Amino acid sequence: MSDTAIQFDHVGKLYRLGLVGTGTLSHDLNRWWQTKVLHHEDPYLRVGEVNDRAHKGNSDYVWALKDITFDVKEGEVVGIIGKNGAGKSTLLKLLSRVTSPTTGIIRAKGRIASLLEVGTGFHGEMTGRENIYMNGSILGMTRQEINRKLDEIIDFAGIERYIDTPVKRYSSGMTVRLGFAVAAFLDPEILVVDEVLAVGDAEFQKKAIGKMQDVSRGEGRTVLFVSHNMAAIRSLCQRGVVLDNGMVAFDGATEEAVNYYLHYAPVIDAKSIKDCISAKKSYLEVRDIQINGSSSVCTSLKPRQRELDVMIHGVTKDPLKGEIKMIVKKMDGTPMASLIEGRNKGYHFDIHPGEFIFRKQISLPKYLANGDYLVDLYFVQPMIQDYFFAPNCLTIHVEGFYDQFGDPLSLSNEGFIGLESVEGFPGSVEYV
């Protein structure tokens, strides 16, 4: 139809676990003979299994996506929702032509600007300014068109001082800022945004969501938005598509999609906190993360208990200036508190190259209401960079907190909302 911007027509993506291609020359020749010469179906599609990463399968072939069919109208903002490994990022990579579908067809009308992960499309040796021009050229824009948008891009990104510095020297937050500004301001008809906005700070996330609203509602452009933050999905999207094990589980109005996801899909399906890490520096290996002595993704606090003992066991090739940061959220993704010691002091622990164990006690907000909460965990150099980011890595069940009248606090009281600087709990670093 003329008003359809994107059409997914029975799209599927098949991977073979652990190998490139089919793994053997005989398999590759058989696939070529069957598909190119005889024009038959790929024989290996039939043995593919659904992408349920929690269980061991019998086949080496896995459908990351299978039989995905839905349309997106021009000017529509669609949230792609699902647990880790559901196929959200794969779907956006297919749309962005980073990789090709195994089956089915994707039809898109207009230029597509993608922000899939930190640094995508940027050349580290080129400056921020040079990367703006390069990305604009890739989108098919002339130099004059880019010139007209250049000041707006730099101003929105807030990195004017570093715009003529090579991108390889940018922090992850600076890279995300510039990448989003380029994608949003260079007039693509379709804007594709993955979870990368979680790397930015709260101020930039608010600006980015506001810009996406302007792009969709004011300028009539189409947006596909992936996020685990249900509050952002609710405020931004008109419609939600829930993916589960690589297939469409629900497609409908945003509120219904969010409720379906929260009710039917476990928020955390990883076996350990470490498995939830979605962004990590290449020189850092994280071997274990424990909270209150356990690597489990769920914990309950005893009555009146407010402390979380965090342990990170890792190996680093480079020196680190590390500190813990946590964001505590309601189960729908609404932020309740940001917890970091020395937020405005630049305080950190110096960690030397080698194997280390970092320990830190974090205190939850004093007036946190009773109920269940999600936790995002960061290991950071305060105000500079993130060493790793583990979204939705822990569910906390809180009980035993009471208000000034002796009545139990509940989530209906909204709990604590804002920032709390944690003081008085010194951490430690041990070397193994």
N, C-alpha and C positions, 0 to 999 in steps of 0.2 A: 504494500500500500504506500501511497505517496507520503503519508505522515510518519512512516516507520523509519527510525534512524538506525536501529540495529536489529538484526534478525539472526537468532541461533536456530538452525534447522537440523535437529537430530545430531548434534555435535558430540563427538567422543574423542578421548585422548587415551591411548594405550601405551604403557611403559613396560619394559622388562626389567625386573629388579636386579640391580647390581651390575648390569652390563650395558654396553653401547651397541646399538643395532640388535640383532637377534642372537649374537654371541658366537655363532659358528658360520663358516662359509656356506655349508650345506643349507642352513636355514635361510641365509640371505638369498642364495640362488633359488631356493624353492619359493620364497616370497616373490622374487622378481618374476619367475616363470608363471606363477599362478595369477599375479595381478597385472603384469604388463603384457604378457604374451597371450595367455588364455582368457584374460579379462574376468577372472573369477574373484570371489571375495578373498581377502587376506586370510590364509588358513589359521593364522595365530590369533585372530580376533575371537575365535570361538572358545579358546581356552582361557581367556582373560577373566579374572575374578573382580568382584566389587572391591573398591578401595576401603576396606575396613582394617585400619592399621592396628587395631587393638587385638586382633586375632591372627594367628599364623594360618596362611592358606596352603592349598595344595598345588597352586600354579605359580610359575615365575612371572606370569603376565598379569598386570593390574590395570584396571580402568581407573585412571585419575578422574576422568569425567565420562559419563555414559548417558547417551540419549538426551542431551540438554536441548530443550526446545522452548523458547519464549521470545517475544518481541519487546522492543523498547521504543516508545514514541519519541518524536522530536520534542526537545525541551523537558523531557521527563527526567526526574532524579530517582534512580533505583538503587537501593541498598542491597548488597550481596552479603548474606548472613550465613554463618555456619561455624562449627567448631574447628579447631586446628586440624588440617589435613582433609577438610571436606571438599576441597577443589576450587576454592575461591580465587586464589592467586593464579592457578592454572588457567581458569576461565579468562581472566584479564590478560594473561600472556598470549592466549590464542587470539583474543580480540586485537591486541596490540601488535600481532604478527611477530612476536618474539619466537614463537614456535608454531607449528602447523597442526591442525586437527587430524586425527587418524581417520575419523569418519565424520560425515556431515559437512555442512557449509555454513560459514558466517558471512553475512552481508552487512556492510556498514556504509552509510551515506555521509560523506564529508571527511575532513581531516581529523585524525585522532591524536590527542596529546596524552601521554601516559606518565604517571608517577607511580612506579611499581615497587621500587626499593631505593634505599639511599644510594645516590651516585649513578643511577641508571641513566645512560645517555650522555654522561659527562666524561670528558677526557681530563685525567688528573694533571697532565702537564700544561694544559691550557688554562688561562685565567678565567674568572667568572664571566667577564665581559665577552671573551672569545667564545665561551661555551653558549652564551645567550645567542650569539649570531649563528653558531653552528646548529643549534637546535631549531632556531627559526628557519634556517635554510632547509633542514630535513623536513619541516612541516610545509615547505613550499612557499614560504614568504620571501618577499624581496627585501633587500637591505633597507630601502626607504620605509617599508612597513615596520621592520624591526626597530629602526631609529625612532619612529613615532611612539613606540611602546617602551623604549629602553629605560627612560627615567622612572616610569611607573613600576617597572619590574624591580629595579634597584631599590626604590623607596619601599616597596612592599616587603621585599626580602630583608631589609634592614641591615645590609652588610656593605654599605657604600664604601667604608674604609678599606674593605678587602676585595673590592670588585676587580682590581687589577693584579690580584695575587693568584698563583696557581691553585686550582681546586683541590689538589692533593694535600694542601695545608689547611683545608677547611675542617672544622669539626663536623660530626654527623648532623647536628642541628642546623648549622649554617648551610650544609649541602641540601638538606630538606627544604629549607626556606627558599633558596635560590631555585631548586628544581620545581617547587610548587608555583612560584611566581612566574617562571618561564612557561610552564604548562597552562596556567590560568590566563595569562595576559597576551599570549600570542594567537588569540582568536581561533582555537580549534572548534570545530562543530561538536566534537565529542571529547569529553574529559574523563579519563580513567584514573581513579585514585585508589591505591591500596592502603594498607594499614600504616604506611610510613609516617603519617601525620602524628602517630603516637610518639615518635622520636622527638618532635618539637616540644617547646615549652608551652605552658597553658595559654600564655598571651598569644603565641603564634597559632595555636590550634583554634582559638576563638576567631582570629583574623581569617584563617583559612576557611573555616566553616562559613563565615559571613561572606567571603568572596565566592564560594561555591553557590550560596543562595543567590547572590547577585547574578552570577553566570547563568544559572538555570531559570530563575524567575524574571530577571530584568532583561537578559540578553537572549533567552530562549534556547540556550545550548543544552545538550544532553549530558548527563553525568552518571557514571557508574561508580559507586562508592563502597569499598569494603572496610568494615570496622568491627571490632569487638565491643565498641562503646555504644550501647543501645540508646543512650541519651542523645548522642550525635545522630544516630540513624533516625530516631524519632523526630528531631528538630529539622533535619535536612531533607529526608527522603519522602516521596509521595507514595512509594511502593516498595515492598520488600520481597526478595527471592531467597528462600532458605535452601541451602545445599546440605546434603547429608550423604556421606560415602560416595561423593562424586555424582549424585543425582539430585534433581529438583524435588525437594520434599514439600515445599509450599510456595505459592506465588499469589500475592494478594496485597491488600492495603497494609501500610507500614505497621500500624498498631497490632493488627492481627498476625503479621509475620513475626514481630518481636515476641508477642505472647506465645506463639507456636514454638519459637526457638527456646525461650526460657522454660517452657513447660515440658517439651519433649526432648530437647537436646541437652545433654549434660554440659554445663558451662566449662568444666574441666574434665578432659578424658585422658590426660597424660598420667603415667604411672608415678612420676616423680616431679618435683619442682624443677629440676634441671632440664627435663624434657620440654618445658614450656618456653625455654629461651628462643626468641625469634630473631634477635639481632646481636651479633657478638664480634668483637675485634679479632682479626685473624691471628694475632700473636698471643691470644689468651685462650687457654683450654680450661673449661670448667668441669671438674670431675665430680663434684657433689655440692648440693645446696641443702641445708637442713634448717628448719625453723622449729624452735622448741624441741630440739633433739630428734626430729623426724624429717625424712625427705618426702613424706606424704603430702598430697595436694589439698588435704582437708585437715583441719584442726579445730578443737573446741577449747575455749578458755574457761578456766575454773571461775566460780563466782568471785567478782572483784579483781580478778587478774587482768592486768593491762599490758604486761610486757611480752615482747616477742624476742627470743634469743635467735639471732641469725648467724649461721656458719656457712662460709664459702670456702671450699677446697678447690684450688686451682693451680695451674702452672702458667707462668708468663715468660715470654722471651724478652720483653721490654720492661723497664721500670714503670710502676703505676703509682698514681697519687689517688688512692681509693677511698670511697665513702659510700655508705648505703643510702638509698632513697626509696621510699615506699609511697604509693598512692593507694588509699583505701577507698573502695567504691561500694555503692549499693549493688544488688544483683543485676539491676538493669543497666549498670555502667555509669550511673551518676556519681561523679567524684564527691567524696565526703571529706577527705583530708589528705594533705601532702606532708609527708614526714621526712625531714632531712636535718641532720645536725650541721650547724655551721653554714647554713644556706647563704647568709650574707657575709660570712667571714672567710670563705674559701678554705675552710678547714678540711684536712684530709690526712690519711696515713700513707707514708712512703713505703712502698712494697718493692723489694729488689727482685731482679730476674731469678727465676727458679720456682720450686714448688712451695706453696704457702697455704696457710689456713687463716682466714680472716674471721674474727668474731665481733659481734656488735649486738647490743641490746637496744631495741627500739620500744618506746612507750606509746601505746595507742592514746588517742585523745581522751581527756578526762571524762567528758560527757558523751562518749559514744553510746548510742542507744543499743538496746538488746536486739538481736536478730542475726542474719547472715550477711557477710560482706565478702567482696572479692579484693584481692591484693595484686597490684603491679609492683614488681621488684626491679630496681635498677642498681647497678654497681657503677659509680660515676667518679669523675674528677669534678667536684662541684663547680658549676657555672662554666665548665669548659667542654667536657665530652662525656658520652656514655660508653663504658666498657662492655656492658651487656644489658639487655632489656628482656624481662620475662613477664609478658602480660598475662593477667588472670592466672597466676601461678599458684594461688592459694585461696581456699575458701575458709573463712573464719566464722565459727558460730560463737556469738557473744551472749552471755546471760549473767544475771546477778548485778546489773548496774541499776541504781535507783535515783530518783529525782529528790529534790529538797523536801518533799512531803513523804518520802518513804515508799513511793509507788514505783514499780518497775518501769524503766524507760523502754519505749518501743519505737520501731521505725516510723510510726506515724508522727512522732515528735521531731522527725527529720534528723535527729542526732547532731553531730558536730560537722559543720561545713566551713572550710577555710584552710588556713595553713597553720601548722604548729611546729615550732623549732624545738627539737628534742635536745635537752641539756642534761648533763650530770651522769651520763652513762658512757664512760670511756670504753673504747674497743681495744682490740689487741691483734697483733699479727705474729704467727708462729711460722717457722720454716721447717719443712720436712726433709 
